[in-house]
Amino acid sequence: MSDNPNGYPANRERYPWYEIVEGDDLEQGDIFEACPVFAIVSPFSFEQYRTTGASAPFDVLERDVIMLTQSCDLVKDHPKVNKVILCPIWDLDKFSEKNAYARHTKGREEIRQSKHPGFQMLNASHLPNFERSIRLVDFHLIFSLPLEFMRGLAQARGKRLRLLPPYREHLGQAEEDNEWNQIIRRLLCF
């Protein structure tokens, strides 16, 4: 029997989910806690946009996020992108308080089995000083930040969690399977 949400082998030593990394080398699966992201202040209507032009009020929010941009596009000396794609990750229990689907056993099980394309479940971390409960990647929200901003954040923050293979590839596949994410990825990574 497995002790993790995606049914992978339970042996944490043989198939660890995470490692602790530091520095400004970035990879898909890097987790940034309390990362600043930018959101247009709601409500913001098309009529406001039309009358004010391209300017819109925005908030700076802090969210726990996971990097979805592929590692091969983030190579330090030869990056293929100038922006990275991030999705929020939520503590499963806290998310369940506001989401009826994730609150129920059936919903959690469907998410665990990757039957819900909007979410991907991540196992708990048991690494010293990085103990975290089970979390959900939320593909419904996508953030994009400049690559150099994220390198600076990574360097300034120090140690962080990084999702490891094969779970990182599973995350990448789950993100690719989400049709809207494919469209947005093409638009944001220029």
N, C-alpha and C positions, 0 to 999 in steps of 0.2 A: 504494500500500500504506500502511496505517495504522501508526503507531508507538505506538499506545495500546491498552489492553485491550478497549475496547468498540467498536472499529471505526469510530470517528468520524474525521473528517478529521485528517490528520497535522500540518497547519499550526498550530503552537502559538501563533503570533502572531495568527492570524485567529480561532482557536477556543480560547482559553486555557481550561484546566481550573480554574485557581485564581487568586485575587487575595489579597493580604495586606491585612488590615483590623485596626483596633484600636478600642477604645472599647466601650461597653456596648450599642450597637445590635446586636441579634441577628437572624440570618436562618437559614432552613433551609439546611443545608450548612455551617454554621460547624463548624470542627474544633477541638476542645480536647484538647491532649495532657496526659497525666497528670492528668486530671480526677478529683476524688474522687467515688466512687460507693459505695453502701451495699449490702451483701449479707448475707442471713441466714447465720449460721454453720451449716454442714452437719456432721453430720446434725442436722436439726431435724424431729422427727416431729409428726404431728397429735396424738398422745397428749401430747407435751410442750406443745403449744399449748393443748390442752384443759385441762391441769392448771395451767398457769401463766398462762392468760389471753392477753391480747394482747401480752405482752412476749416478745421473742425476742432472743437475742444476735446481734449483727451485727458485721461487719468493715467498715472503711473501706478501700477499694481504690483504686488509681489506675489509670485506663484511658484510652487514647486513644479519644475518642468523636466522633461526628458528630451534629449536631442534626437531628432529623427533623420537629419541629414546624414547621408551615407559617409562612412569613414573615408572612403577613397576620394571624396570631394573635399575633404578637410585637411589634406596633407599640407603640413606647415609651409614648406618651400614652394609648393605648386598647387595652391587651392584652386578648385574648379568653380567655386561659388563665392559670392561676397556677402551672402546672407545665409543664415541657418534657419531650419524649421524646428520648432519646439512645440510640444503639446503638454498641457498640464497633467500632473499626476495628483490623485486625491487619495487620502487615507480611506480605505474601504468603509470602515465603520462610520466615519464622519460624512462621507458621501451618501451612505445609505440613509442617514437621517433626513436627507432632503430628496432622495430619489426612491420612489416606491419600488421600481423594478429591481434595483440593487438591494433593497431591503429584504426581499423575499428569497427564500432558498432556491426556488426555480430560476429566478433572475441571476443570482450569483453563480449558480451551476452553469447556466448558459454562457455567462461571461467567462467563467473558468475554462469552458470547453471551446472558447473562441467562436461561439455561435452568434454573438452579437457584434457586428462589425464596428460599432461605435466605441468599443472599449477593449482594452487588453489588460488582463490581471497580471500583476507582478508579485512574486513571492516576497515574504518578509525578509528583511536583512537581519542577520545575527552577528554581524561583524562588530568588534569592540568599538565603542563610541559612535557607531552608525547603525544601532538597532532601530529598525523601522518595522511597522506592521505591514500587512498586505495592502497594496495600493492598486489603483486603477489608472491606466493611461486613458485619457479622454480625447478621442479623435474628433470630437465635435467642435473643439476649439483649437485653433492653430495660431501660433505666434511666429513672427519672423523678426530676427534681430541681426544686426551686422556681425559678420564673422569676427572682425577685430574687437568689437565690443565684448563678445563672448570669450575670446582669448584673454582679454584684460580682466574680465570677471573671474575666469578660472584661475588666473595667476594670483589675483588679489585674495580670493577666498581660501586658497589652500586645498586641503583634502576634500574629496567628493567621492560619491559612489559611481561606479560604472557597471552597467549591465554586461554580462559576459555571454559568449557563445555557449550553447546554441540558442539561448533565450533572446539574445540580441537579434539574431536572424529571424526568430519567430516574431519579434516586435516589428522588424522591418517588413516582414511579409504581411502582418496584420495591417500595417499602415498602408502598404501598397494595395491591399484588397479593398480598401475604402476608396470608392470612386471619386468622391469629392476631394479627398486628400491628393489623389493623383493630379487632378486639375489644378488645385491650388499650388502644389509643388512645382508644376511647370511654370506657373505665373510668378512665383516668388524667387525661384533660383535662376536668376539671370546674371 
